[in-house]
Amino acid sequence: MMDFFDMSFSNLFSNKHGDQIFNAISNRILQEISKKDDAEYVEIVFKVAFLSFFGLDDNSIKKLIEDTMSKQNVNVKEIKITHKNSIKEIQKYLQSAMNEEK
């Protein structure tokens, strides 16, 4: 059984909201840091957006990402600042999906 935190949040998002929206947000994330193609980094930003949306604090998010993705020195605060608009956009879609479920 797959652990929730090992899931690809970017794939979950893409499956729910479509490739076009996912690709637009992914491209924005990469433009915000001037990277051409870094799917792992995009996944980290999606995880930060998801986990913070569900109320986890920065330290908990950092630990989960570092533990599940074997990453070192993930700076959640910097990611939130750099990708503020992308994270807001992701969370807008999360909120919309939650509202649909009601």
All heavy atoms as an XYZ file, in Angstrom:
837
protein
N       0.844     -1.191      0.000
C       0.000      0.000      0.000
C       0.885      1.250      0.000
O       1.839      1.339      0.743
C      -0.889     -0.015      1.240
C      -1.876      1.108      1.279
S      -3.050      0.825      2.618
C      -3.210      2.462      3.191
N       0.542      2.201     -0.844
C       1.333      3.420     -0.964
C       0.992      4.383      0.170
O      -0.159      4.610      0.485
C       1.055      4.090     -2.303
C       1.853      5.352     -2.506
S       1.472      6.163     -4.057
C       2.642      5.346     -5.105
N       2.016      4.927      0.762
C       1.858      5.930      1.799
C       1.364      7.225      1.160
O       1.813      7.609      0.078
C       3.202      6.148      2.487
C       3.132      7.089      3.672
O       2.027      7.495      4.062
O       4.194      7.422      4.214
N       0.454      7.918      1.836
C      -0.121      9.162      1.312
C       0.961     10.157      0.925
O       0.882     10.800     -0.110
C      -1.053      9.777      2.357
C      -1.586     11.130      1.978
C      -2.581     11.251      1.025
C      -1.079     12.276      2.553
C      -3.076     12.497      0.658
C      -1.566     13.523      2.194
C      -2.568     13.629      1.245
N       2.002     10.264      1.740
C       3.020     11.280      1.489
C       3.995     10.866      0.396
O       4.770     11.673     -0.090
C       3.748     11.631      2.789
C       2.810     12.241      3.786
C       2.437     11.540      4.916
C       2.261     13.491      3.570
C       1.550     12.100      5.832
C       1.376     14.058      4.474
C       1.023     13.354      5.607
N       3.983      9.594     -0.006
C       4.806      9.146     -1.123
C       4.111      9.370     -2.458
O       4.713      9.209     -3.506
C       5.131      7.648     -0.994
C       6.139      7.383      0.101
O       6.942      8.285      0.404
O       6.107      6.274      0.657
N       2.848      9.739     -2.415
C       2.086      9.950     -3.647
C       2.640     11.141     -4.426
O       3.203     12.062     -3.857
C       0.625     10.244     -3.334
C      -0.139      9.124     -2.744
S      -1.766      9.769     -2.326
C      -2.748      8.373     -2.629
N       2.426     11.101     -5.706
C       2.779     12.232     -6.546
C       1.614     13.218     -6.529
O       0.594     12.998     -7.178
C       3.044     11.763     -7.981
O       3.176     12.870     -8.819
N       1.759     14.285     -5.760
C       0.687     15.265     -5.658
C       0.456     15.954     -6.991
O      -0.660     16.338     -7.316
C       0.984     16.285     -4.562
C       0.905     15.724     -3.170
C       1.313     16.462     -2.096
C       0.428     14.444     -2.925
C       1.240     15.965     -0.801
C       0.348     13.929     -1.646
C       0.761     14.700     -0.585
N       1.515     16.112     -7.768
C       1.337     16.727     -9.077
C       0.479     15.839     -9.980
O      -0.364     16.340    -10.726
C       2.690     17.040     -9.729
O       3.494     15.893     -9.807
N       0.655     14.515     -9.898
C      -0.197     13.605    -10.683
C      -1.638     13.631    -10.196
O      -2.570     13.617    -11.006
C       0.334     12.169    -10.634
C       1.541     11.966    -11.513
O       1.819     12.760    -12.399
N       2.264     10.907    -11.258
N      -1.825     13.667     -8.893
C      -3.186     13.772     -8.351
C      -3.868     15.035     -8.864
O      -5.028     15.008     -9.271
C      -3.166     13.793     -6.816
C      -2.782     12.508     -6.106
C      -2.618     12.761     -4.616
C      -3.837     11.444     -6.350
N      -3.131     16.134     -8.834
C      -3.672     17.410     -9.294
C      -3.999     17.345    -10.780
O      -5.087     17.742    -11.204
C      -2.660     18.533     -9.021
C      -3.182     19.900     -9.362
C      -3.847     20.651     -8.415
C      -3.017     20.433    -10.631
C      -4.334     21.914     -8.726
C      -3.495     21.684    -10.952
C      -4.161     22.434    -10.001
N      -3.070     16.822    -11.562
C      -3.266     16.723    -13.012
C      -4.470     15.849    -13.345
O      -5.269     16.188    -14.228
C      -2.001     16.165    -13.665
O      -2.178     16.028    -15.042
N      -4.605     14.740    -12.649
C      -5.739     13.841    -12.890
C      -7.064     14.516    -12.564
O      -8.061     14.303    -13.246
C      -5.589     12.558    -12.090
C      -4.470     11.678    -12.590
O      -4.017     11.812    -13.722
N      -3.996     10.787    -11.738
N      -7.093     15.324    -11.532
C      -8.335     15.982    -11.108
C      -8.662     17.196    -11.975
O      -9.812     17.402    -12.365
C      -8.222     16.398     -9.634
C      -9.374     17.227     -9.116
C     -10.663     16.447     -9.059
C     -11.788     17.304     -8.490
N     -13.082     16.688     -8.641
N      -7.662     18.009    -12.289
C      -7.926     19.301    -12.935
C      -7.489     19.364    -14.397
O      -7.750     20.368    -15.060
C      -7.265     20.429    -12.134
C      -7.740     20.480    -10.721
N      -8.991     20.913    -10.368
C      -7.141     20.103     -9.570
C      -9.142     20.827     -9.055
N      -8.034     20.327     -8.557
N      -6.831     18.330    -14.871
C      -6.458     18.260    -16.280
C      -5.031     18.680    -16.554
O      -4.433     19.458    -15.814
N      -4.516     18.129    -17.646
C      -3.130     18.397    -18.031
C      -2.889     19.850    -18.401
O      -1.823     20.392    -18.124
C      -2.724     17.501    -19.213
C      -2.554     16.053    -18.812
O      -2.321     15.773    -17.621
O      -2.657     15.192    -19.708
N      -3.867     20.487    -19.020
C      -3.674     21.874    -19.464
C      -3.438     22.794    -18.264
O      -2.505     23.601    -18.271
C      -4.878     22.344    -20.272
C      -4.705     23.722    -20.859
C      -5.879     24.121    -21.750
O      -6.880     23.436    -21.831
N      -5.738     25.251    -22.407
N      -4.263     22.671    -17.230
C      -4.096     23.505    -16.032
C      -2.804     23.132    -15.325
O      -2.028     24.002    -14.917
C      -5.322     23.360    -15.105
C      -6.543     23.985    -15.776
C      -5.055     23.986    -13.741
C      -7.855     23.697    -15.091
N      -2.545     21.820    -15.187
C      -1.319     21.373    -14.537
C      -0.090     21.904    -15.264
O       0.836     22.425    -14.638
C      -1.261     19.841    -14.469
C       0.077     19.326    -14.035
C       0.452     19.399    -12.707
C       0.967     18.804    -14.954
C       1.700     18.949    -12.301
C       2.215     18.342    -14.561
C       2.570     18.417    -13.226
N      -0.050     21.786    -16.580
C       1.103     22.253    -17.355
C       1.289     23.762    -17.238
O       2.423     24.240    -17.163
C       0.971     21.837    -18.818
C       1.160     20.348    -19.006
O       1.821     19.682    -18.215
N       0.563     19.807    -20.058
N       0.203     24.502    -17.225
C       0.304     25.962    -17.092
C       0.934     26.336    -15.744
O       1.829     27.192    -15.683
C      -1.078     26.605    -17.241
N       0.488     25.681    -14.680
C       1.041     25.975    -13.356
C       2.493     25.492    -13.276
O       3.356     26.186    -12.744
C       0.175     25.353    -12.245
C      -1.200     26.040    -12.202
C       0.864     25.483    -10.884
C      -2.205     25.382    -11.281
N       2.774     24.307    -13.808
C       4.148     23.784    -13.795
C       5.097     24.713    -14.526
O       6.203     25.001    -14.049
C       4.201     22.399    -14.441
O       3.473     21.473    -13.680
N       4.677     25.205    -15.678
C       5.508     26.140    -16.435
C       5.748     27.422    -15.653
O       6.849     27.975    -15.672
C       4.891     26.438    -17.798
C       4.984     25.261    -18.743
O       5.853     24.402    -18.597
N       4.076     25.192    -19.704
N       4.719     27.892    -14.958
C       4.875     29.100    -14.145
C       5.889     28.851    -13.035
O       6.740     29.698    -12.757
C       3.544     29.539    -13.536
C       3.716     30.803    -12.694
C       2.486     31.245    -11.970
N       1.356     31.362    -12.865
C       0.097     31.294    -12.453
N      -0.178     31.107    -11.184
N      -0.889     31.424    -13.298
N       5.805     27.692    -12.378
C       6.753     27.357    -11.310
C       8.179     27.379    -11.850
O       9.077     27.966    -11.239
C       6.422     25.977    -10.707
C       5.114     26.037     -9.905
C       7.565     25.462     -9.830
C       4.549     24.682     -9.520
N       8.389     26.762    -12.997
C       9.734     26.706    -13.572
C      10.217     28.083    -14.009
O      11.403     28.403    -13.880
C       9.763     25.712    -14.735
C       9.521     24.251    -14.313
C       9.389     23.356    -15.544
C      10.612     23.749    -13.385
N       9.321     28.933    -14.493
C       9.701     30.298    -14.866
C      10.080     31.112    -13.637
O      10.967     31.960    -13.698
C       8.562     30.989    -15.614
C       8.357     30.461    -17.007
C       7.111     31.039    -17.666
O       6.304     31.719    -17.034
N       6.946     30.742    -18.942
N       9.414     30.850    -12.516
C       9.693     31.592    -11.286
C      11.114     31.337    -10.787
O      11.657     32.153    -10.048
C       8.678     31.216    -10.199
C       7.288     31.725    -10.486
C       6.206     31.104     -9.622
O       6.438     30.053     -8.978
O       5.091     31.653     -9.610
N      11.705     30.223    -11.197
C      13.062     29.919    -10.750
C      14.032     29.789    -11.918
O      15.165     29.368    -11.745
C      13.111     28.631     -9.900
C      12.556     27.453    -10.683
C      12.415     28.833     -8.575
C      12.865     26.113    -10.067
N      13.581     30.104    -13.105
C      14.404     30.052    -14.322
C      14.983     28.665    -14.581
O      16.151     28.521    -14.912
C      15.537     31.085    -14.259
O      15.017     32.365    -14.117
N      14.156     27.650    -14.408
C      14.574     26.284    -14.736
C      13.783     25.833    -15.949
O      12.637     26.201    -16.119
C      14.317     25.328    -13.579
C      15.259     25.542    -12.414
C      15.218     24.383    -11.470
C      16.236     24.599    -10.366
N      16.437     23.423     -9.569
N      14.410     25.009    -16.757
C      13.750     24.566    -17.975
C      12.827     23.379    -17.736
O      11.712     23.354    -18.182
C      14.788     24.241    -19.038
C      15.563     25.459    -19.483
C      16.065     25.278    -20.877
C      16.966     26.385    -21.317
N      16.501     27.636    -21.516
N      13.309     22.348    -17.031
C      12.478     21.168    -16.815
C      12.984     20.422    -15.595
O      14.026     19.773    -15.651
C      12.508     20.254    -18.041
C      11.561     19.068    -17.884
O      10.582     19.184    -17.129
O      11.834     18.030    -18.497
N      12.289     20.531    -14.514
C      12.684     19.852    -13.289
C      11.422     19.327    -12.618
O      10.844     19.980    -11.751
C      13.458     20.805    -12.382
C      14.127     20.088    -11.222
O      13.720     18.964    -10.885
O      15.073     20.663    -10.647
N      10.987     18.147    -13.044
C       9.740     17.566    -12.546
C       9.796     17.321    -11.042
O       8.786     17.467    -10.350
C       9.445     16.257    -13.277
N      10.968     16.971    -10.522
C      11.085     16.728     -9.086
C      10.853     18.022     -8.305
O      10.168     18.028     -7.283
C      12.456     16.145     -8.752
C      12.581     15.763     -7.290
C      13.915     15.124     -6.976
O      14.964     15.730     -7.274
O      13.885     14.012     -6.428
N      11.390     19.127     -8.792
C      11.182     20.410     -8.122
C       9.711     20.810     -8.178
O       9.144     21.272     -7.186
C      12.063     21.505     -8.741
C      11.982     22.794     -7.974
C      12.739     22.984     -6.830
C      11.120     23.813     -8.362
C      12.661     24.155     -6.090
C      11.025     24.986     -7.644
C      11.801     25.157     -6.509
O      11.697     26.317     -5.779
N       9.085     20.621     -9.333
C       7.653     20.917     -9.466
C       6.868     20.079     -8.466
O       5.957     20.583     -7.801
C       7.166     20.666    -10.916
C       5.652     20.722    -11.003
C       7.802     21.678    -11.868
N       7.227     18.813     -8.308
C       6.550     17.946     -7.336
C       6.697     18.488     -5.922
O       5.743     18.475     -5.146
C       7.106     16.520     -7.420
C       6.501     15.561     -6.410
C       5.004     15.329     -6.572
O       4.457     15.536     -7.666
O       4.359     14.947     -5.575
N       7.879     18.988     -5.589
C       8.085     19.567     -4.256
C       7.161     20.762     -4.047
O       6.528     20.896     -2.992
C       9.566     19.958     -4.046
C      10.416     18.691     -3.930
C       9.737     20.841     -2.814
C      11.917     18.942     -3.947
N       7.042     21.624     -5.041
C       6.167     22.798     -4.912
C       4.715     22.352     -4.748
O       3.976     22.886     -3.911
C       6.325     23.765     -6.108
C       5.324     24.911     -6.019
C       7.750     24.304     -6.165
N       4.278     21.349     -5.513
C       2.924     20.838     -5.358
C       2.718     20.252     -3.964
O       1.669     20.449     -3.348
C       2.589     19.802     -6.445
C       1.991     20.412     -7.685
C       2.814     20.915     -8.681
C       0.619     20.508     -7.845
C       2.277     21.494     -9.826
C       0.069     21.082     -8.988
C       0.899     21.574     -9.976
N       3.717     19.541     -3.440
C       3.594     18.979     -2.085
C       3.490     20.099     -1.058
O       2.685     20.010     -0.130
C       4.763     18.049     -1.771
C       4.611     16.701     -2.418
C       5.619     15.690     -1.926
C       5.343     14.383     -2.657
N       5.889     13.226     -2.010
N       4.292     21.135     -1.210
C       4.213     22.272     -0.291
C       2.814     22.877     -0.348
O       2.197     23.162      0.689
C       5.293     23.330     -0.603
C       5.037     24.634      0.149
C       6.685     22.790     -0.282
N       2.279     23.055     -1.551
C       0.934     23.631     -1.700
C      -0.119     22.745     -1.044
O      -0.973     23.232     -0.296
C       0.609     23.836     -3.182
N      -0.071     21.438     -1.328
C      -1.046     20.502     -0.757
C      -0.950     20.461      0.760
O      -1.961     20.591      1.456
C      -0.810     19.081     -1.298
C      -1.598     18.732     -2.528
C      -1.270     19.278     -3.760
C      -2.645     17.837     -2.460
C      -1.979     18.940     -4.899
C      -3.362     17.496     -3.594
C      -3.029     18.047     -4.821
N       0.246     20.238      1.266
C       0.412     20.033      2.704
C       0.099     21.298      3.492
O      -0.512     21.221      4.566
C       1.817     19.521      2.998
C       2.128     18.139      2.400
C       3.605     17.799      2.569
C       1.252     17.055      3.004
N       0.475     22.454      2.972
C       0.138     23.696      3.676
C      -1.363     23.969      3.588
O      -1.959     24.494      4.528
C       0.958     24.876      3.162
O       0.702     25.140      1.814
N      -1.992     23.588      2.479
C      -3.441     23.741      2.340
C      -4.169     22.963      3.436
O      -5.175     23.410      3.974
C      -3.888     23.250      0.961
C      -5.368     23.340      0.726
C      -5.976     24.544      0.399
C      -6.177     22.214      0.830
C      -7.341     24.637      0.174
C      -7.543     22.291      0.611
C      -8.123     23.502      0.286
N      -3.629     21.788      3.761
C      -4.257     20.949      4.774
C      -3.731     21.219      6.179
O      -3.984     20.445      7.101
C      -4.125     19.467      4.401
C      -4.978     19.120      3.218
C      -4.408     18.869      1.983
C      -6.364     19.089      3.325
C      -5.202     18.566      0.876
C      -7.159     18.804      2.230
C      -6.574     18.528      1.008
N      -3.006     22.338      6.357
C      -2.694     22.834      7.683
C      -1.366     22.425      8.288
O      -1.114     22.734      9.452
N      -0.504     21.764      7.551
C       0.788     21.406      8.112
C       1.691     22.628      8.181
O       1.675     23.478      7.286
C       1.462     20.312      7.277
C       1.055     18.881      7.637
C      -0.364     18.601      7.220
C       2.018     17.900      7.042
N       2.476     22.710      9.246
C       3.400     23.831      9.386
C       4.662     23.567      8.562
O       4.897     22.447      8.094
C       3.745     24.075     10.855
C       4.445     22.891     11.490
O       5.621     22.638     11.146
O       3.826     22.208     12.333
N       5.464     24.601      8.382
C       6.643     24.514      7.523
C       7.611     23.412      7.957
O       8.169     22.709      7.117
C       7.376     25.856      7.467
C       6.609     26.913      6.689
O       5.530     26.603      6.136
O       7.089     28.062      6.631
N       7.824     23.256      9.260
C       8.757     22.232      9.735
C       8.254     20.832      9.413
O       9.036     19.962      9.025
C       9.015     22.371     11.234
C       9.856     23.591     11.552
O      10.682     24.016     10.752
N       9.654     24.163     12.727
N       6.959     20.601      9.578
C       6.384     19.292      9.254
C       6.472     19.009      7.762
O       6.793     17.889      7.351
C       4.918     19.225      9.702
O       4.826     19.368     11.094
N       6.196     20.024      6.949
C       6.292     19.872      5.495
C       7.728     19.542      5.104
O       7.976     18.624      4.317
C       5.803     21.146      4.769
C       4.305     21.356      5.020
C       6.101     21.076      3.275
C       3.785     22.709      4.572
N       8.669     20.264      5.653
C      10.093     20.041      5.367
C      10.467     18.600      5.689
O      11.079     17.906      4.868
C      10.940     21.017      6.181
C      12.444     20.800      6.077
C      13.167     21.805      6.986
C      14.650     21.556      7.089
N      15.366     21.544      5.841
N      10.093     18.136      6.863
C      10.448     16.774      7.288
C       9.819     15.737      6.367
O      10.487     14.790      5.950
C      10.018     16.542      8.733
C      10.380     15.157      9.232
C      10.290     15.061     10.716
C      10.598     13.698     11.264
N      11.425     12.813     10.541
N       8.545     15.906      6.034
C       7.874     14.945      5.161
C       8.520     14.885      3.779
O       8.731     13.799      3.229
C       6.396     15.290      5.030
C       5.540     14.954      6.234
C       4.165     15.593      6.109
C       5.414     13.448      6.375
N       8.835     16.035      3.217
C       9.455     16.061      1.889
C      10.842     15.438      1.942
O      11.195     14.617      1.101
C       9.499     17.494      1.322
C       8.081     17.960      0.980
C      10.397     17.575      0.088
C       7.969     19.418      0.602
N      11.609     15.818      2.944
C      12.957     15.267      3.044
C      12.930     13.752      3.281
O      13.739     13.018      2.716
C      13.747     15.982      4.144
C      14.093     17.403      3.762
C      14.806     18.192      4.840
O      14.923     17.699      5.997
O      15.250     19.302      4.541
N      11.977     13.288      4.080
C      11.873     11.847      4.372
C      11.355     11.050      3.184
O      11.876      9.989      2.867
C      10.967     11.603      5.582
C      11.603     12.044      6.900
O      12.809     12.364      6.914
O      10.878     12.082      7.916
N      10.315     11.550      2.523
C       9.681     10.764      1.463
C      10.375     10.899      0.120
O      10.293      9.998     -0.705
C       8.191     11.139      1.287
O       8.082     12.522      0.945
C       7.398     10.849      2.546
N      11.057     12.001     -0.107
C      11.711     12.208     -1.396
C      13.236     12.119     -1.295
O      13.934     12.371     -2.261
C      11.311     13.564     -1.993
C       9.843     13.683     -2.319
S       9.416     15.252     -3.110
C      10.063     14.991     -4.768
N      13.729     11.794     -0.117
C      15.175     11.704      0.115
C      15.891     12.975     -0.325
O      16.957     12.942     -0.935
C      15.762     10.483     -0.599
O      15.177      9.312     -0.115
N      15.277     14.106     -0.045
C      15.871     15.408     -0.369
C      16.528     15.970      0.896
O      16.131     15.653      2.003
C      14.811     16.396     -0.853
C      14.081     15.988     -2.117
C      14.970     15.850     -3.303
C      15.478     17.185     -3.766
N      16.411     17.084     -4.884
N      17.492     16.813      0.720
C      18.176     17.457      1.833
C      17.952     18.963      1.777
O      17.912     19.543      0.700
C      19.677     17.156      1.792
C      19.999     15.688      1.915
C      19.556     15.103      3.248
O      19.720     15.712      4.296
N      18.963     13.924      3.202
N      17.812     19.552      2.933
C      17.756     21.009      3.054
C      16.668     21.657      2.207
O      16.916     22.614      1.481
C      19.115     21.621      2.720
C      20.198     21.094      3.628
O      19.987     20.955      4.834
N      21.337     20.772      3.063
N      15.459     21.149      2.274
C      14.329     21.766      1.581
C      13.927     22.998      2.381
O      13.612     22.907      3.562
C      13.147     20.777      1.460
C      11.937     21.465      0.867
C      13.553     19.576      0.635
N      13.950     24.155      1.736
C      13.601     25.405      2.393
C      12.160     25.759      2.040
O      11.891     26.425      1.040
C      14.571     26.510      1.965
C      14.383     27.767      2.774
O      13.299     28.046      3.283
N      15.449     28.543      2.893
N      11.231     25.300      2.883
C       9.806     25.476      2.623
C       9.437     26.958      2.599
O       8.674     27.392      1.738
C       8.963     24.707      3.663
C       7.481     24.995      3.496
C       9.238     23.208      3.561
N       9.992     27.721      3.510
C       9.679     29.151      3.562
C      10.077     29.843      2.254
O       9.314     30.623      1.699
C      10.387     29.799      4.749
C      10.037     31.248      4.963
C      10.682     31.797      6.213
C      10.249     33.221      6.448
N      10.768     33.754      7.703
N      11.261     29.523      1.742
C      11.717     30.111      0.482
C      10.843     29.667     -0.687
O      10.507     30.465     -1.565
C      13.176     29.712      0.216
C      13.755     30.344     -1.021
C      15.212     29.963     -1.213
O      15.990     30.128     -0.252
O      15.548     29.499     -2.310
N      10.455     28.404     -0.691
C       9.570     27.896     -1.747
C       8.242     28.637     -1.708
O       7.715     29.037     -2.747
C       9.367     26.369     -1.604
C      10.663     25.637     -1.982
C       8.200     25.878     -2.462
C      10.667     24.163     -1.643
N       7.705     28.847     -0.513
C       6.430     29.560     -0.384
C       6.536     31.005     -0.875
O       5.594     31.528     -1.463
C       5.945     29.541      1.072
C       5.357     28.223      1.491
C       4.877     28.334      2.928
C       4.028     27.166      3.337
N       3.551     27.313      4.733
N       7.665     31.627     -0.636
C       7.861     33.014     -1.092
C       8.050     33.050     -2.606
O       7.392     33.823     -3.306
C       9.061     33.664     -0.364
C       8.726     33.862      1.115
C       9.454     34.980     -1.028
C       9.916     34.226      1.977
N       8.934     32.213     -3.112
C       9.255     32.203     -4.546
C       8.043     31.841     -5.387
O       7.832     32.416     -6.454
C      10.393     31.201     -4.827
O      11.539     31.564     -4.053
C      10.758     31.182     -6.308
N       7.248     30.898     -4.888
C       6.139     30.363     -5.683
C       4.770     30.730     -5.088
O       3.801     29.996     -5.254
C       6.283     28.847     -5.804
C       7.583     28.449     -6.398
N       7.901     28.685     -7.716
C       8.671     27.858     -5.849
C       9.120     28.249     -7.946
N       9.612     27.751     -6.834
N       4.731     31.888     -4.459
C       3.500     32.334     -3.796
C       2.299     32.288     -4.738
O       1.247     31.747     -4.391
C       3.704     33.754     -3.248
C       2.514     34.316     -2.518
C       2.874     35.653     -1.900
C       2.129     36.738     -2.621
N       2.375     38.067     -2.094
N       2.444     32.818     -5.932
C       1.318     32.860     -6.865
C       0.938     31.473     -7.366
O      -0.244     31.149     -7.483
C       1.632     33.784     -8.041
C       1.727     35.228     -7.611
O       1.075     35.650     -6.661
N       2.561     35.989     -8.282
N       1.926     30.649     -7.658
C       1.639     29.282     -8.114
C       0.958     28.474     -7.011
O       0.005     27.730     -7.269
C       2.926     28.580     -8.547
O       3.481     29.228     -9.662
N       1.443     28.616     -5.795
C       0.845     27.895     -4.666
C      -0.590     28.354     -4.450
O      -1.482     27.537     -4.223
C       1.721     28.047     -3.408
C       3.016     27.247     -3.592
C       0.979     27.614     -2.153
C       4.077     27.474     -2.529
N      -0.830     29.649     -4.545
C      -2.206     30.165     -4.418
C      -3.105     29.567     -5.497
O      -4.256     29.219     -5.238
C      -2.234     31.694     -4.520
C      -1.880     32.408     -3.266
C      -2.031     33.914     -3.465
C      -1.627     34.680     -2.251
N      -1.742     36.130     -2.437
N      -2.576     29.472     -6.712
C      -3.347     28.908     -7.828
C      -3.671     27.430     -7.569
O      -4.802     26.985     -7.756
C      -2.559     29.064     -9.129
C      -3.297     28.609    -10.356
C      -4.304     29.621    -10.863
O      -4.395     30.737    -10.322
O      -5.008     29.283    -11.826
N      -2.684     26.674     -7.131
C      -2.909     25.259     -6.807
C      -3.962     25.141     -5.718
O      -4.907     24.348     -5.824
C      -1.589     24.585     -6.361
C      -0.599     24.516     -7.532
C      -1.853     23.191     -5.780
C       0.831     24.212     -7.113
N      -3.826     25.939     -4.682
C      -4.760     25.869     -3.560
C      -6.158     26.335     -3.945
O      -7.143     25.850     -3.404
C      -4.202     26.645     -2.369
C      -2.983     25.951     -1.788
C      -2.342     26.696     -0.648
O      -2.569     27.894     -0.441
N      -1.523     25.992      0.117
N      -6.253     27.232     -4.911
C      -7.562     27.645     -5.427
C      -8.287     26.436     -6.019
O      -9.473     26.223     -5.776
C      -7.400     28.749     -6.476
C      -8.708     29.202     -7.105
C      -8.472     30.237     -8.188
C      -8.190     29.503     -9.478
N      -8.125     30.378    -10.664
N      -7.551     25.631     -6.779
C      -8.146     24.432     -7.360
C      -8.465     23.383     -6.297
O      -9.483     22.685     -6.387
C      -7.237     23.846     -8.445
C      -7.333     24.632     -9.734
C      -6.376     25.584    -10.058
C      -8.395     24.436    -10.606
C      -6.461     26.319    -11.228
C      -8.490     25.173    -11.782
C      -7.523     26.099    -12.084
O      -7.629     26.823    -13.246
N      -7.634     23.279     -5.285
C      -7.923     22.351     -4.186
C      -9.215     22.754     -3.472
O     -10.056     21.910     -3.165
C      -6.757     22.312     -3.181
C      -5.450     21.744     -3.694
C      -4.366     21.887     -2.621
C      -5.612     20.293     -4.111
N      -9.342     24.054     -3.218
C     -10.552     24.547     -2.552
C     -11.776     24.295     -3.421
O     -12.826     23.879     -2.924
C     -10.432     26.042     -2.228
C     -11.583     26.582     -1.410
C     -11.674     25.917     -0.049
O     -10.703     25.889      0.705
N     -12.836     25.395      0.281
N     -11.643     24.521     -4.708
C     -12.737     24.278     -5.645
C     -13.158     22.804     -5.619
O     -14.348     22.503     -5.608
C     -12.299     24.694     -7.053
O     -13.261     24.311     -8.010
N     -12.178     21.919     -5.601
C     -12.475     20.486     -5.561
C     -13.163     20.114     -4.265
O     -14.089     19.286     -4.246
C     -11.193     19.670     -5.733
N     -12.749     20.718     -3.167
C     -13.385     20.440     -1.879
C     -14.833     20.938     -1.877
O     -15.715     20.291     -1.330
C     -12.597     21.048     -0.733
C     -11.293     20.320     -0.468
S     -10.425     20.910      0.961
C     -11.507     20.372      2.264
N     -15.049     22.097     -2.494
C     -16.405     22.641     -2.567
C     -17.325     21.765     -3.406
O     -18.508     21.665     -3.135
C     -16.387     24.068     -3.108
C     -15.745     25.049     -2.159
O     -15.627     24.786     -0.963
N     -15.297     26.172     -2.678
N     -16.767     21.118     -4.441
C     -17.545     20.198     -5.282
C     -18.022     18.995     -4.486
O     -19.082     18.435     -4.768
C     -16.702     19.704     -6.455
C     -16.447     20.714     -7.511
C     -15.509     20.167     -8.593
O     -15.224     18.951     -8.599
O     -15.074     20.973     -9.431
N     -17.237     18.581     -3.507
C     -17.537     17.386     -2.731
C     -18.674     17.606     -1.747
O     -19.272     16.658     -1.268
C     -16.299     16.909     -1.962
C     -15.120     16.540     -2.858
C     -15.406     15.341     -3.735
O     -16.034     14.396     -3.258
O     -15.002     15.385     -4.909
N     -19.006     18.842     -1.478
C     -20.050     19.155     -0.482
C     -21.427     18.961     -1.037
O     -21.770     18.965     -2.104
C     -19.893     20.589      0.034
C     -18.650     20.744      0.855
C     -18.543     22.157      1.359
C     -17.277     22.312      2.193
N     -17.088     23.638      2.682
